[in-house]
């Protein structure tokens, strides 16, 4: 269902694009791959073996990773693709 001057399926295209953006953002935050570090790059604490096996290419301990994630800017949830919904906010 489309309204106004939009074509049919335009709303779904916006939803799909928003999901693709979120997935790409999440992928960019993943570890780069390769061999995991034995010690945290920030605080030099030992990284447990289970963490190294679970996350390939891990470079930070849990506490440093948590601090880094808290500092990252979160999405505001506003559709940046100029939808009618984003104009109403």
TAHUFEN-V513336 format. One line per field, one symbol per residue. ss: DSSP state (H for helix, E for strand, L for the rest). psi: psi as a letter, one per 40 degrees, with the letter a starting at -180 (. if undefined). Layout:
# TAHUFEN-V513336
ss=???
psi=???
This chain:
# TAHUFEN-V513336
ss=LLLLLLLLLHHHHHHHHHHHHHHHHHHHHLLLLLLLLLELLLLLLELLHHHHHHLLLLLLLHHHHHHHHHHLLLLLLLLLLLLHHHHHL
psi=hiibeiihedddddddddddddddddddeiieaahiidihddeeihhiddddddhheieiiddddddddddihiieehheffidddde.
